[in-house]
Amino acid sequence: MRAVLAPIWQFLSGAPQAGAGAASKPPFLLKQRSSSFTIILTVCLAIFTDIFFYALIVPVVPFSLTVQVGLGEDQVQEWTAILLACYSGALFVASPLAGLYADHTSSRRWPLLLGLIALAASTLLLCFGHSIGLLVLGRLLQGVSAAIVWSVGCALLVDALDTAVGVALGYVGIAMSVGLIVAPVVGGAVYRAAGYYAVYYIAFGIVALDIVMRFFMIEKKVSRQWIKDEKPVSAARSNGDVEKQADSADDAGIEPTKTEAGTSSTGANTTEPPVKENGTQQKGPPGQSVAATPAYKRSKLRPILVLVKSPRLLAALYGLFAQAGIMMGFDAVLALFVKETFDWDSTAAGLMFLAIFLPGFIAPGVGWLADRYGAKWPSLGGFICCVPLLVCLRFVSENTTAHKVLLCVLLALLGSALVFSNTPLMAEITYVIDEKEAEYPGIFGEKGVYGIGYGLFTMAFALGGTIGPLFAGYVHAGPGWGTMTWVIAIWAASGAVVVFFWLGREHKKSGTDTTPPNGNAPEALRTST
């Protein structure tokens, strides 16, 4: 029996036989299953599945509350809002926990499978639940599933790619846009044609395909047991980042110095000599700060705090919060605005969202710009462009063809600007972690903190997605559409300010040492001449 089950387990897990290691037979189609294309496709399908199911049931939830649960029409709006809040709350709380768990497991594929189990359970509860309690539990599980998929999925992507991280995360943006565009249309059409349960049958079919892809994929760090010419991609990215620093230093007339590991580093009046066997530093030139570049101990440095203390990371998280608030804020008010202004039905109102989400297909190109020139300037340009576009939306006020065309054009341009503000910030999280790892080798341990980083990303996005709709809906219901647009424009302007001042490489001042951010380096490594 063991001889029969071992090959099956190896296929499913992608791991070698116990004690065999590289001597064991490699999994079937190892290179194809561990290729960057397969990993990107699997992660994008996982994110598409999550977004598709979230948006698929949006037009169905009001009917499930009345038909399945038996609530009165006067309670539908209240409980619809509560169910949305349950999803966002679970996403906010579970995201950093999911990232932390992913960074402490031997494989990121198992957390992804746990997320899929949570999604399948939520689908069953939302489909067959006949009480408010079951629907609430279903939405909570859906939020937990989304937290795992986004946190672990993005971390898995950056684990697998040595370059073009921004491009890969751009494909994630496409997966999200396709889910947001297709799902509500499919959900509404299927419900009208085939009824309530047929909507969930589609969800079950996509989940089944997702299961196949998640089992088929093999992580890069697993495939390296057999493919010896592969190296950890985080190190490759860090080396590439150092090379860019050296190129910039050459352009500026600064001579790069050499560290103990032989990699280039720049900075005036700073050297990084090797450490002697007795633990003391070698002396450097007079007047210069001397520091070593040791492999810092993870247990002493609290890598999560090191990451959170980075102004650069906090700026990226705030930008993601602002971008999510703007985008989700329009989800809450746009349909109601076009209904009141143009007297459109729900189908026509839904088509307006195409103008916002279709520009998501340019996300890989925006990611390429971030990989090539850094995240700061593309993101800054996106936020700056958002400001006049949001202000100009106040001029859409009459039921005329000209105003309808103006609304479509402004929304399309706004959707493009939001892509520029969002995609580089997602990639910036990887850039921050890689820079910290290159600056303090070993600070994040062997497994790294990409899961935690993208858990924080998902948490910031969830917070913006919760506050944005509430804020936009409140202002729109009170002062009105015109006031709401310029108030959200101020929100976008705040994102631009934060990105301009705090996003980008954290340069060290001349004469400072390389003590880790929490100051726990050995005393011998904190001395200077």
N, C-alpha and C positions, 0 to 999 in steps of 0.2 A: 504493500500500500504506500509506504514511504517513497519507494522508487517511482511510483506513478504520480504522487502528489508533488514531489520535489520540482520536476520541470514546470508543472502548472504554476506553482508558487513563484518560481524564478521568473516566469513570463509576466505574472501579475505585478510582482514587486520590483523586478529589474535588478535584484541584488544577487550576488554570488552565493553559491552553496556554502553552508556554515563551515568555516575553517579552510575553505578552498581558495578564496580570494581570486587573484588573477589567474590561478591555475585552473579554475573551473571553466566550463564551456560558456562563452558569452551568450547573452540572451539573443533570441531570434531577431534579426533586423536591427542590431544594436545601433549602427551608425544612423540609420533612418529614424529610429525611435528617439535618439538623443540629439538629433540635428536641431539647429537653431530654428529652422522653419517649423518643425513639429512642435517645439516648445512654444513658439509664438502663436501658432495655430491653436494649440490646446488652451493656452491662457486666454486668448481672445474669445474662443468659444465659451469658456467658463464665464467670462464677463458678459458676453452676449446673452447667455442663458439666464444669468442673474437679472440683467436689465430687462430682457424680454419678458420674463415672468412677472417682474415688478410692474411693468407697463401694460402687460397683457390683461391683467385683471382690474386695472383702473376703471374701465367702463362697465365692469361687471359687478364690482363691489356694492354699489347701491341696490342692485337687484338681489344680490345674495342676502343683504340685510333685511329686505322686505319679504322675499320669497322663501329663503332658507331659514332665516331666524324668526321672521314674523314681526319685525319692528314696524311701527307706524311711520308714515311719511315725514312727520314732524321730528323724528329722531334720527333720520338717515344722515343729515348733514353733520350732526354732532358726532355720531359714531364713525363716520367716514374720516373725519379729522383725527379722532382718537386712534383709529387703526393706522393712519399715516404716521402719527406721532410715535406709536409703538415701534414701527419699523425704524424710524430715524433714531429713536432712543437706543434700541438694541444695537444698531450700527455704530453709534457713537461710543457706547460702553465696550462693545466686544472687539473693536478694531485694534486697539493697542494690545489687548490680551492675546488676540489671534497672532499678531506679529511677534510678540514675546514668545509664545509657544512655538511658532515656526522656527525661530532662531535657536531653540533648544532641542530640536528634534534632528534625527539623523537624515531625514528626507522631508522635503517640502510637499511631496506628492500625497502623503498621508493626511496632513491638514486639509489639503484640497478635497480629498475624498470625504473627510468629515463634514466639510462645508456642503458637499453634494448630498450627503445623507440628511443634513439639516434642511436643505432646499426641498428634497423629496418629501420629508415629513411635513413641512409647511404646506406643500402643494396638496397633500392628502387632507390636512386639516381644513384648509380653505375651501377645498372642493366639497367635502362631505360633512363639514361642521354645521351643526344645527343650533348652536348656542353662541352667544357673544364671547364666552370664555374661550371656546375653541378657536374662534376667529382671531382673538387677541394673541393666543399662543402661536397660531400660525404666522401672524405678522412678526412676532418676536423672533421666531425661528428663521424667518426670511431675512430679518436684519442681521442675525448672527451669521447666516450663510453668506450674505453680501460682505460682511466684515472679513470673513476668512478668504473669500475669493479675491477681493481687492488687495488686501494686505499681503497674503501669501502669493497670489498670482503675480503681482508686480515685482515682489522680491525674487520670485523664480525667474522672471525675465532677466533681471539685471544680473542674477547669478550666472546665466547662460551666455551672456553677450559680452565680448571684450570691447566692442565698439558699437556705435550706432544705437546707444541706449534710448536717446530721444526719438529716433525713428521707430523703434519697437514700441515705445509707449504711445507713439502716434497711432499705430495700428490698434492699440487698446482704445484710443479715442474713437476710431472708426467703428469698432465693435459696439461701443456704447451708443454712438449715434444711430447705427443701424437698428439696434434694439429699441431705442426710443422712437424711431420713425415707424418701424414696421409693426411693433406689438399692439399699440392702441387700435390701429386700423384693422389688423387681423382679429383682435379680440372683439371689437364691435361687429364686424362683418360675420364672424362665425357665430356669435351669440344670436344675431338676427336670423341667420340661415338654419342653424342646427341646434340651438338651445344652449343652456347653461353648462352642462357637463362637457359638451364638445370643446369648449374653450380650454378646459383643463386637460383634455386628451392631447391637445397640441403640446401643452407644457410637458406632459409625461414623455412624449416622443422626443423632445429636445433634450430632456434630462437623460434619457437612455443613450442618445448619441454622445452626450457629454461624458457619461460613464465610460464608454468605449475609448474615447480619446484620452481620458485621464489614466486609464490602465495601460494604454498603448505607449504613452510617453515615458521616457527614461531621463532622469536628470543628468546633467553634465558631470556632476561630481561622482555619480555612480558609474557612468560609462568610462571614467578615467581609470577604473580598476583594470580595464582591458585595453583601452586606447591610451598608450603611455605618452604619446606625443602631445597630448592636450595639457595645458597648464591652467591654474586657477585664473579666471578672467578678471577678478577684482585686482589682482596684481598687475595684469596686463594693462588695465585701465589706469591704474595708479602710475605705472611707468610711462604710459603715454601722456598722462597729465603732467608729470615731471618734465618730460621732453618739451611740452608746450611752454612750461615755465622757463626752461633754458632758452628756447627760441626767443621768447619775449625779452629775456635778460640780454641776449645778444643784440637784439634790436635796440635796446636801451643803453648799450655800452657797459653792461655790468658783467663781470666775469663770474660764472658759476663756480661754486666750490664743490668738493667731493665729500660725500659722507662715507661712513665706514663700509656701507654696502656697495659703494661705488656709484650711487645714483646722483644725479645733479640736483643741486638746490641753489636758490638765489637769495639775495638779500645783502644789503650793505652792512659791513662791520660784523658779520656773523659767520662763524665757522662751526663745523661739527666733527671734531676729531674723534678717533676711536678711543674706547675705554681700555685701560690696561688691565692685566690679569688681576690685580689687587682691588679692582673696583674703582680706582681713581681716574681722573681725566688727565689726558696729556695737555700740556700747556700750549696755548695758542699765541698768536702775535699780541703784543701789548695793546691794551685799549679795546680789545675785541671780546665779546661775550662768547664763552666756550661752553658747548653743551654736547652731549652724546645723543645718539639715536638708538636707544635700546629697544628690546622687545618688551613692552610694558605688560605688567601682569593684569589680566582682566579682572581678577577678584578684588583688586585694590582700587581700581579706577572707576567702577560704576559706570559702564559705558553708556547706559541710558541717560544719565545725568550729563555726561560729556556731550552727548548728541543734542539734548534739549537746551543746553546752555549756549549753543552756537547761534549767534544773531542771524547768520545766513540761513540756517534751517528755519528759525522762527519767522523770518521774513517770507520764506517760501510757503510756510503753513498759513500765514496770514493772507498771502495772495490767493491761495487755494480756497480759503474761507470766503474771501470777498468774491471771487469768481463764481463759486457755487451759490452764494446768496443772490447774485445778480441773475444767474441762469434759472435757478429754481423759483425766484421771485416772480419771474414772468410766467412760469407754469401756473402760479396761483391766480394771476389777474388777467392774462391775455385773453383767454376764452371768454371771460365775463365782459371784458372791454369791447371786443368785436361784436358780441351779442347785443350789447346796449347801443353801440355806435352804428353798426352796419346792419343790425337785425339778422345776423347769420345764425344758422343752426350749428349743432355740435360737429357735424362733418366738416363744414366750411371752416369752423374755428380750429379744428384739428389740423387742417392743411396749413394754417399759419405757423405751426410749430416746425413744419418742414423748412421754412426759411431760416430758422435758428439752428436746426440740427444738421442740415445738409452740408454746411461748410465744414463740418467735422471731418470730411474726407480729405481735407488738406493737412490734417494733423501730422502725418509722416513727414511731409515737407517742412513743417514748422519744427518738428523734432530734429530734422537734419540741421536746420539753422542753429538750434540749441547745441547740438553736438559740435558744430563747427566754430561757432562764435561765443558760446556760453548762453546761459538762460536769461541773463539780465536784460539785454537789449530787446530780444523778441517779446518777452513778457511785458516789459515797460511800454513798448510800442502798442501792444494789445490793450493795456489799461488806458493809455492816453487816448487811443481811438474810441474807446467805449464812452468817454465823457461827452464829446459833442453829439455822438449818435443817440445817447440816452436823452440828452437835453432836447434834441430835435424831435423826438417822439411826441413831445407835448403839442406839436403843431398838427398832429393827426387828430382831428376833432369833428369832422363832418362826414356825412354819408354820401360821398362822391367818389367817382372813379379815381380822380387824382389823389385823393387821400388814401384810398385803398392801395394804390400803386406805391405811394410814398411809404406806407407802413411796411409793405413787403420788402422794398429796397432797404429800408433802415434795419429791419430785422435780419436780412441776409448779411449786411455789413456788420451788424452787431454780433451775429453768430461767428463770423470770421475773426473778429477782434477777440472774442472769448476764447477761440481756439489758440490764438497767439498768446493770450494771457495764461492759459491753463497748461498746455502740453510742456512748455519749457520748465514750468515749476515742478511738474511731476519728475522730469529728468533731473532737476536740480537736487532733489533728495539724494539721488545716487552720487552726483558730483560732490556733495558735501561729505558723505560717508567716505568716499574714495580719497578725498583730500585729507580728512582726519587720519585715515589709515596710513596714507603716505607720510604724513607729518610725524605720527607716533606709531610706528610699526607694532602690530600686535595688540593695540589698545582695545580692539573689539573682539579679540579672541579668534579662534579658528573658524567659527561658524558665522561671524559677522553680525551685523544688526540691520540688514536690509528689511527683514520682516518688521522690526520695530519702526524703522523709518517710514515704511509704507503703511503701517498701522496708524501712525500719527497723521499721515496724509489722508487716509480714509476718515479718521476722526475729525480732522479740520473740515473736510468736504461735507461730512454729515452735519456738523454744527452749522455751517453756512446754509446747507439745504434745509435745516429746521428753522433758523432765524429769518432767512430771506423771505420765504413765503408768508410767514406770520407778519413780518414788518411791511412787506409790499401790500398784503391784503388789508392790513389796518389803515395804511395811508390812503390806499385807493378807495376804501369804503368811507373815509372821512373827507380830507381835503380834495381828493379826486385824482384822476389820471395825470394831469399836468404836474401837480406837486410831487406825485410819486416818481415821475421820470427824473426830475432834477435832484431829488433826494437820493435816488439810487446812483445818479451820476456822481454825487459827492462820495458815495461808497466806493465807486470805481476809482475816483481821484485819490482816495486814501490808499488804495492798493498800489497805485502808481508811485506815490510818495515812499511807501515802505520798500517797494522793489528798487527804486532809484538809490536810496541811501544804504540799504542793508543787504541787498542781494549781490551775489558775486563773490569772488575769491576773497578770503579773509587774510589780508596782508599783515605780516608782522612788522612792528616798528623796529627801526634800527637799534641794535644793542640789546634786544630782549633775548631771553633764553628759550629753549624748547621744552620747558617743563609742561607736562600735560595739564589740561584745563582744571583738574581738581587738585593739582598740586601734590599728588601722592608719589611722585618719583622718588627714588632713594636719594638721601641727602647728598651723596657723593656726586649725583648727576645734576644737582642744582647749584653747584658752586661755579663761580666764574672768576676769571683773573682780574 
